[in-house]
């Protein structure tokens, strides 16, 4: 995942939630901030496919905190309507990034495929070179 899109998404999320990024990632344990962190962590993990450690570094938390967010957010959303609204608005924000993320993923997948094909060609060429060397030595 491109860091540019991640940072842009986080900045837009902070703007949408009307919270400063530094405050969101601070050590403050205000319930509202914790809920916002949980939702953001969920999207970074489940939609942007970042690892717990990557999210922890971004959000100034341990990976264990991110795991805790992921385990609890779905239950909390089921109970608290205000969290349902925040989650839905974050989903709308994410949808605006989805096309960018998918096109980048497609490019990345194609580059990996091309890279694997090149590796195979290199291996084939190395085998041919070894065979040619062996033929020359036998002559």
MIKE-837936 format. One record per residue (C-alpha): residue in three letters; x, y negated, z negated. Coordinates in steps of 0.2 Angstrom, whole numbers, plus 5000, padded with zeros to 4 digits. Layout:
BEGIN
ALAXYZ;...
This chain:
BEGIN
UNK500050005000;UNK500749835005;UNK501149724990;UNK500449574999;UNK498649645000;UNK498749704982;UNK499249534976;UNK498049444987;UNK496649564980;UNK497149534962;UNK497249344965;UNK495449344973;UNK494849454959;UNK495449334946;UNK494649184956;UNK493049284957;UNK493149324938;UNK493649144934;UNK495149204924;UNK496949154926;UNK498049304931;UNK499349274917;UNK497949274904;UNK497149434912;UNK498849524910;UNK499249454893;UNK499249544877;UNK497549474872;UNK496249604867;UNK494749494870;UNK493349614875;UNK492949514891;UNK494749524896;UNK494849704892;UNK493349744903;UNK494049644917;UNK495649734916;UNK494749904916;UNK493749864932;UNK495349794941;UNK496349954935;UNK494950064942;UNK494949984959;UNK496849984960;UNK496850164956;UNK495350234965;UNK495250124980;UNK496950064983;UNK497750224977;UNK499150154966;UNK499850264953;UNK499550244935;UNK501350184932;UNK501250054947;UNK499649984940;UNK500449974923;UNK501849874929;UNK500749754939;UNK499549734924;UNK500949724910;UNK500249884902;UNK500850064900;UNK500250204911;UNK499250274896;UNK498250114895;UNK497750134914;UNK497250314911;UNK496150254896;UNK495350124907;UNK494950244921;UNK494250374908;UNK493050244900;UNK492550124913;UNK491250234922;UNK490350274905;UNK490350084900;UNK489650034917;UNK488250164914;UNK487750074898;UNK488149894901;UNK487249794914;UNK488449654914;UNK489849774919;UNK488749844933;UNK488649674940;UNK490549644938;UNK490849814946;UNK489649774961;UNK490449604964;UNK492149684964;UNK491649814976;UNK491049684988;UNK492749594986;UNK493649764989;UNK492549795005;UNK493249635012;UNK495049715010;UNK494549885015;UNK494749855034;UNK496549785031;UNK497049925020;UNK496350055032;UNK497249985047;UNK498849975037;UNK498650155032;UNK498350205050;UNK499950125055;UNK500850205041;UNK500150375045;UNK500650355064;UNK502450295059;UNK502550455048;UNK501950565062;UNK503150485074;UNK504550505061;UNK504250685059;UNK504250715078;UNK505850625080;UNK506650725066;UNK506050885075;UNK506850825091;UNK508450785082;UNK508550955075;UNK508151035092;UNK509550935099;UNK510750975085;UNK510451165089;UNK510751135107;UNK512351045104;UNK512951185093;UNK512451315106;UNK513451215119;UNK514951205108;UNK514851395105;UNK514751425124;UNK516251315127;UNK517251395114;UNK516851575121;UNK517451525138;
